[in-house]
Amino acid sequence: MLKNSKNLTAYDYGGACSFYLGAIVVTLLCQATAGIASSALARSFPDIAKNGDFNTAFMIFVQCANIAFIYFYTKLRRSKFDFTFVRRDGDGKGVTPSVIIVPIIAACALMVAMYLPTLWYGYMTSAMGVPESAAELNLDTVSSIVMVVVASVFLAPMAEETIYRGVLLHGLKREKSAIKAVMLSAVAFMLMHMNVVQVVFQFALGVLSGFIAIKAKRLLPCILLHASANALALAMQLTPFAAVLAGCEAWLCDNIAAAVFITLGLLAAGGGVLFLLVGYGFEIKSALSRFAAKMRGGKTESAPHDVSDGAGAENAVPADGAEVCADGGSEDNAIAVASREVKKAAGRSDGTFKYFIGVGICAVMLIVNLITVILS
């Protein structure tokens, strides 16, 4: 988190959408750089596009570019984050065991719930002509494995969660409901990968991470969730467990009726676990204390009322444009209020435009990549 200074302003709705669009531009520039580099090396290394070391090194390059963008863009705009990374926003509470344990368990539950839906979606894309290996990296060297771990387990969670659950989600929450903000940030996160094979799981991960960011009131659990999910995906690809999964997939394809019920059962079970984890996992200690007190017949203290989402308006500081004038509201003050409202409306319109520009660019690139993969 950048230093909290009176000279710095937090990202508002328009600023967050501008930040997101800038991150997309950085990603596109990185892809263009990789394309130029692969073209230059193609004569000497004909298989450079499928080279595991080249692709994993590019992943590190992209995430380093994202981290540099986050720092320099925020510094140049003289902005600050209105979210916290480690300590809970609002009361500054430090790291508790639930902050570490809940996202790791949530990542496991997400993999269980979404594995078969993602598998069936993969079969659908295969029927469209997308090869099963389209989303897989050729990890045939120790160096490529080390680099993919660095990129996907360490760098990507920090950079992407800061962009999509930090700045973008919190900016969207200034104008949208929490659910709409989570969904919009998840769509942006899903399309940012520009890979049709990954859209189902990435959207689910984005939704879960968004709700965890709101519930935990800090970004660390989101980073741990993202890192754990990526680590599990790599383990499923690189360990002997991959052969077990291949055997299960073959059995499911031969027993479609059973596969449908197994898919629905795992989806329901995983979804139920995630609902409990997100809803109660971060406050499990206080919840158990209240339950124990209730069983003893005692009274429990009511939890502090959270006014962060608009509740307790009587104690809230009036927003810009809602100041109460000492003289009951003069004509000059009315003009000033109207001017601020016009500026806020223009900022909302500009932010919405930039959000959909970013989403549109990613959607177009996803379609282009899909067509390229099918025709290649």
N, C-alpha and C positions, 0 to 999 in steps of 0.2 A: 504494500500500500504506500502510495506517495505521501509525503509529509503533509499534514493538514495545516494549511496556511490560509489566512484571511484573503490573501491575494489569489487563491485558487478557487475555481468553481467546479462543482461536480458535473458530470455528464448528464445533461437533460435528455429528453426524448429525441430531439433533433440531433444533438451531439452524439448520442449513442448510435443512431442510425448512420451518421457520417463516419463514425469510427468503424462500424461494421463494413460499410462500403469501401473504406480505405483498406481494411484487412483483405477483402476480396481482390482488390487491385493488386496488393502485394502478392497474393497467391497466384494470380494470373501472370505477373511478372516473373515469378519463380518458375512457373511452368514454361514460359517462353524461353527463359534462360536454359532450362534443362533441355528443351527441344533444340535450341541452337547448339548446345554442347554435344548432344547425342548425334546430331547431324554431322558435326565436325569430326567426331570420333568414329563414325560409321564406316569409313573407308579402312581404317586400321583395325577396328573391332566390329565386324558385321553384326554380331549378336548383342550390341551394347544396349538395345532397348529392353532385352530380357535379362541383362546382367544383374545379379542380385546385389553386388557391391555398389554398382552405379545407382540403382534405384533406392537402396537404403541410405546411401550417402545423400541423395537428393532429398529424402524425407527429413534428414537432420538439417539440411540446408533450409528447407521450407520452415521448419519450426524455429530455427534460429532467426530467420527473417521475421517471423511472427512476433517473437519476443522483442526483437529490435524495434519493430513497428510499434508495439504496445508502449514501450518506454519512450521513444523519441516523439511519437505523435502526441502522447499525453503531456510530455514535457513542453513541447513547442506550443501546444494549445493552452498551456498553463491551466490544465485541468487536474482534477483529483478523482479518485474512485469513491463512490458512495457505498461501497461494500467492503467487507473485511475478509481477509484470507484465513487467519488462524483463530483469533479471538471472536467470540460471538458478538455480532452487531447489536448495539443497544445497551448491554450490560458489561461487555468486555470479558465475559466468562472464558476461561482458558480451555485447553483441550481436555476432554473427558474420554474414558474408554469407548463410549458410544460413538464418538466422532470418528474413531478409527475402525471399530468393529462393524458398525451398521453399514457403511458403504461397501466394505469387503463382502459381507453376507449378501447385500443387495446386488452386487455384481454377479455373484453365483446364482442367485434366484433369477436374475434377468437372463443369464445364459440358459438356464433350464427352461424358462418360460418361452424364450424367443428362438431356441435352437431349431425346433421343427418348423415353425412358421417361416423362418429364414430359409430352411432347407427346401420347403415346398416352393417358396418364391424363387429360389435358385433354379429349380426344375422348370419353372415357368419361363424364366429368362433364357434358359438353355433351349427351350422350344422355339424361342424367338431368334435363335442363332448366336446367343452369347455363350462363349466357351466357359466351362466350369472354372478354368484357371484364370479368368479375367481379373479376379480380385486377389489372387494369390501372388506372393512374391517368390522368386526363385532363391531360396535360402540354402545354398549348397556349400557355403564356406563359413568358417568360424567368424570371420570379419563381418560378413553380411548379417549373421545372427546377432552379434554384439551390437551392430549399428541399428538394427531394427528394434532391439530392446531399448536402446538409448532413446530412439526417436519416438516409439509408440508408448512406452511405459513411463518415461520421464518427461521428455520435452513436450510432446503433444498434449498430454493432460493439463500441464501448466499453462501453455499458450492458448489452447482452444477453450478451456474452461474460463480463462480470464476474458476472452473475447465474447463468447456466446452466453455463458451463464453469469459472468461478471458485468461487463459494460452493457452489452445488448439487452439482456434480460432485465436488468435494473432500470435501464432507460425505457424499455417498453412498459414496465410497470407504472411509470409516471403518467401514462395516458390510457393504459389498458388494464383490464382486470388481471388478476394473477394467472388464471387459467389461460386467457388469451395470450398473455406475455410468454408463458411457458411454451405454448403451442407454436407461436411465431418464431421464438428463438430456436425451437427444435427443428422447424422447417428450414430455417437458415443454416443450422448446423448440418442437417442431413444433406442439403444440396451443395454445401461447401465442398464435400468430398468428391462431387462430380463423377460418381461411380454408381451406375444403375444397380449393380449387384449388392451394394451395401445399404441402399436406402431404407429398407425395412428395419434393420437392426439399429442403424444410426439414428433414425427417428425415435425409436423406443428408448435408446440411451439418452437422447437429448431431452425427452419428456421426463424421464426419471431423474436425470441430473437437475433439471429445472425445479422440480418439486422439492428435491433435497436441498437445493440452494435456498429456497424460500423457507423451508422448515428449519434447517440448521442455522440459518442466518449467518453463514460464512461460506467461504469457497473451498476450504480444505476437504470436506467430505466429497464434494463433486470431483475434485482432482483425484482422490483416492478411488472413487467409483470408476472413473474413466481409466485410470491406470490398471486397476484390478481387472476390468473387462478386457482391456487389450492384452494383459498378461495371460488371462485364461484363453483368449482366442489363439495366442501364439502357442500355448501349451497344447491345445487341441490339435494344432497343425504339426508341431515338432516332436511330440512325444509318442510313445507306442499307443497312447490312448486314441490316436487318429485311426489306427487299424480297427479298434473296437467300435468306434463310431461308424466306420465304413461298413462293418458287418451289420450293425443295427439298421443303418440306412437301407441296405439290401433286403433285410427282413421286412422292414416297413413297406418297401415298394412291392413286395410280394403279398402283403397282407393289408390292403388299403383300408378295409373296414376297421380293423383294429387300429391302424395308423391314425384314422380320424379321431377316434375316442382318446387315444394316447395323446395326440396333439392338444385336444381340448382340455384333457385332464391336467397336463403339464402347464398349459397356459393359465388355467384357473388356479392351480396350486401356486405357481410362481407369482401370479398376480396378487393372490391373497397374502403371501409372505411379504411382497413389496409394499402392499397397502399397510400392513401392520408395522413394517420397519419404518416407512416414511412417516406414518401417522403418530407412532408412539415410541419408536426406537431412540430418538434423541432426548426424550424426556422420560425414559424408562424408570429412572430412580425416583423421580417425583411421583410418577404414576403409581409405582409400587407402594410408596409411602402413603399416598392418598387411599389406595385400596386397603392397605393394612389398617389404617386409622378407621376406615369405614367399617371393616370387619369387627373392629373393637368397639364400634359404636361411638367413636369420638368424632369431633368436628375437625375439619381440615381448613387450612387457610386458603382463601381463593387466590388463584394465580394472578399475577399482575396483568392488568388489561393492556393488550398491545394496541397502540394507537398508530402503528406504522402504516396500516392499510386504510386509514380513514376513520377508525373507531375512536371514540372519545373526542369528538370534534370540539367539545367545550373547552378542553385543555390544550388543544393544538394551536400552534402558531399560525395565524392567518397567512394564506398563500399570497404570492404577488398578485396585486390587483384586488385584494379583499380587505385592505386596511380600513379600519374604522376611523373616520375623521372626527377630530375633537369638536368641530363646529357643526357636525351632522352631515357633512358632505357638501363642499362648495363646488361651484361650477368648474373651477380649475382642477380640483381633485377628480371630478367625474370625467373630465377630458383625459387626465393622466391615466385613470383606470381603463377607459375605453382604448387608449393607445396601447397600453400593456396587453389588453385582451387581443387586440389586432395582431400584435407582435407574436403572442403565444400561438394564435391560430395559424399564422404564417409559419412559425417554427414547427407546428404539428404537421402541416401540409408538406413542408420541406422534408421533415424526417420520414414521413410515410413514403414520399416519392423516392428517397434514397434507399429505404429498406427494400422496396419492390424493384428498384434498379439492381441492387445487389442480388436479390433472389432470382430475378429474371436472367441476369448474366450467368449465374450458376446453373439454372435450368437449361439454358441454351447450350452451355458447355457440356452438361450431362448428356443431352440429346446428341450433340456432335460426337462425343466419346462413344456413345452407344452405337451410332451408325458406323463409326470407324472400326469398332471391334467386330461388328457383324460382317462388314465388308472385307476385313483383313483375313 
